[in-house]
Amino acid sequence: MAGRSRLAREWTFLAGILRALKATTHIGRNRSRVFPHVVAELAEQHGDRLALISDRETYTYAQLNARADAYARWAHANGVRKGDVVALMMLNRPDYLAFWVGVLRVGGAVALLNTNLSGRGLAHCVSIVRPKHVVVGAECEEAYLSAQPFVTSSPAPTAWLHGGGSAGWPRVDEAAEALAGEPLPASELPELTIEDRALFIYTSGTTGLPKAANINHYRLMSISHGFCGAMGIEAEDRMYDCLPMYHTAGGVIAAGSPLLAGASVVIREKFQARRFWDDVAATECTLAQYIGELCRYLIHQPECAAEKTHKLRLVCGNGLRPDVWPLFEQRFRVPTILEWYAATEGNVALFNFDGTPGAVGRIPWYLKHKFPVKIVRCDLATGEPARGPDGFCVECAPGETGEAIGLILNDPAKPSARFEGYADPEATRRKILADAFQNGDRWFRTGDLLRQDERGYFYFVDRIGDTFRWRGENVATTEVAEVISTYPGVREVSVYGVPAPGYEGRAGMAAISPACAELDLQGLHAHIEQHLPSYARPVFLRVTGELLVTGTLKQRKVELVTEGYDPSRVTDPLYVAQPEERRFRPLDPELHAEIGARKVRL
């Protein structure tokens, strides 16, 4: 797409945004029509068409609706009423969607628990939403057992098992199968509106404990319908969904949006790089959802025949970095890449409909009134927006990096401007920026650093917590990582700042997972020296195996920062940059002590 004329690109962008707007404008007009109602309508319309396909179970539209009705009867029989919460911890499968649709039908809200958590971290996620029941897939039984003693909500939630297990909990799947798959009588169902709570979806928790974002029916409808329109999904399409269904991308966009068009969804338990293209080709999928580092993992895989014979017409997602974009596009011959920027709970939504490589989206002048988004200067030392002499925030000039913020409004004409907050009121408060440009205004803080070019395209730079200062300059970890990742032999890289005693700010450090047995560190040093200014060059290097990621493929840096460059805590090979010698020197305990005593200058 990159080589097309400006006029053609503008038409492509306009067509995409009009599809998305057309798909969402009706939501506010019928405030009592919510997603569970839509699923029932789709069953009437599409009946025996395949809706959800997996290795575990496959549902037609009629079967999906009937299964949701059975779970609605289970929820009602077990005291779930409007406003009550049920937590769900289960691996990807069609029954996952059927379950939460059923609970939503009786007015309950479902908290989608991260299946990678256990112990106190999982207990925190359960406790903050105070559920009446917790439904646990058999594969997650051990993880929940490790968390159960630390759950503090009172009364304690009742645990149910989905599938066979040893804990002795009642089986929710067997209970549902014993109930009629007929809808509950209208007299037993509450009146629901788009303002009622639907889901709790948790933030990734890359830098701390996850927050439970409140997703009401309005946001659920807007996300599912908006992306259906944005992707131009038709009934003949088939979506490949290998992303976790506890996350918005895998559980709402990929799993829910295609259903609205009568299309099918192929659900896989997890992403597997080695079998991705064979599976996509074999299932004849025309759409696929990506997030985080998925695309980078794929370009590091050996070539296979299926990567050229697939039927994908579009891939949709966020986090496709500029260094990976052209390689992915050229090698896998995907006609359309729909990159976007948004947060589960946020009100800043950007779409890159015209395929400009590296950009996360654009807001043309004729749509700025509908999408009130700004980039403001940020004091990285405090993590707070900078304010001018008048006490108000300062908007960034084109090319200048700052925090992206979105005006909070409850206006049907500006559907993306809402902010529903979190289960924790204090977490909600911290995300709101007040009196930014005039007294009384309220803006959502994304916590992300973006920049906008002269043409209006937005580019992701870094997370505020990841960017650090060294030698009086701001270092964006993503930009450093992009440079290092282009060096031959580097498979993955994570860049972060570490405290260095006696120095202001944080020294840059890169953890590298090599793609070869012997990484040429001499050549890497020269590559970094050529492409990065002195202040942005990593001071420390760690050569490691697989880098830790969250369930949504975002890099975890907490452990890396904590371990730092201390050989007594790190078993991986460590190195320190020696600019005068133009090389990385092995970092042993003796050299580490010399650095701490300031005998070696960084």
Secondary structure, 3 states (H helix, E strand, C coil): CCCCCHHHHHHHHHHHHHHHHHHHCCCCCCCCCCHHHHHHHHHHHHCCCEEEECCCCCEEHHHHHHHHHHHHHHHHHCCCCCCCEEEEECCCCHHHHHHHHHHHHCCCEEEECCCCCCHHHHHHHHHCCCCCEEEEEHHHHHHHHHHHHHCCCCCCCEEEEECCCCCCCCEHHHHHHCCCCCCCCHHHCCCCCCCCEEEEEECCCCCCCCCEEEEEHHHHHHHHHHHHHHHCCCCCCEEEECCCCCCHHHHHHHHHHHHHHCCEEEECCCCCHHHHHHHHHHCCCCEEEEECCHHHHHHCCCCCCHHHHCCCCEEEEECCCCCCHHHHHHHHCCCEEEEEECCCCCCCCEEECCCCCCCCEECCHHHCCCCCEEEECEECCCCEECECCCCCECECCCCCCEEEEEECCCCCCCHHHCCCCECCHHHHHHCEEECCCCCCCEEEEEEEEEEECCCCEEEEEEECCCCEEECCEEECHHHHHHHHHCCCCEEEEEEEEEECCCCCEEEEEEEEEECCCCCCHHHHHHHHHHHCCHHHCCCEEEECCCCCECCCCCECCHHHHHHCCCCCCCCCCEEEEECCCCEEEECCHHHHHHHHCCCCCC
